[in-house]
Amino acid sequence: QAQLVESGGGLVQPGGSLRLSCAASGITFNFYIMAWYRQSPGKQRELVAGITSGGGTNYADSVKGRFTISRDNAKGTVYLQMNNLKPEDTAVYYCNAQHIATIIQYWGQGAQVTVSS
């Protein structure tokens, strides 16, 4: 059974850093595009960053230059390094796995990130 487990969320002051991790199991990791989404109260879930198995990446304009997505195919894990965090980055962050050739996708349970002084 496919499972995505996020870790690394928490409370950080503005300007600080956090790294989220998402460990995948039960899937052939290289067959999936991995991504991070986030959702704030009252807002729609939005794409933060995505990465292909070959390492191609894309980012939301709001996080370019501050966030870095990476993956370790051997470990089946995707990461989101978040630097220079701002209060508007506060949200629940979700890991997503999208199969490259079908509509199959999986979601993690979410990790709370709170940026506040």
Buried (B, 14 or more C-beta within 10 A) or exposed (E): EEEBBBBBBEEBEEEBEBBBBBBBEEBEBEBBBBBBBBBEEEEEBEBBBBBBBEEEEBBBEEBEEBBBBBBEEEEBBBBBBBBEBEEEBBBBBBBBBBBEEEEEEBBBEBBEBBBEE
